[in-house]
Amino acid sequence: MPGITIRNLDKSLKEQLRVQAAKHGRSMEEEVRTILKVALATESASTGNLAESVRKRFGPLGGVDLPVVPREPIREPVNFE
């Protein structure tokens, strides 16, 4: 099975990973594999409808009534001749 190397990992992040792995009784490598499996198994939020996501999040806060602005007729296009 192919492996990967992660360079320039922040020391505090590595320490957090070490502590979390110890809490779960796993090696750091196994902990990383588990984290990646869980992260990639969950469905991405970007697959949904953006407008619906906004509506769900902000809908309970209520809406606003905007005034209806009267529209003017469309102007004739400019003739450059």
Secondary structure, DSSP 8 states (H G I E B T S, - for coil): -------S--HHHHHHHHHHHHHTT--HHHHHHHHHHHHHHS--GGGS-HHHHHHHHHGGG--------------------
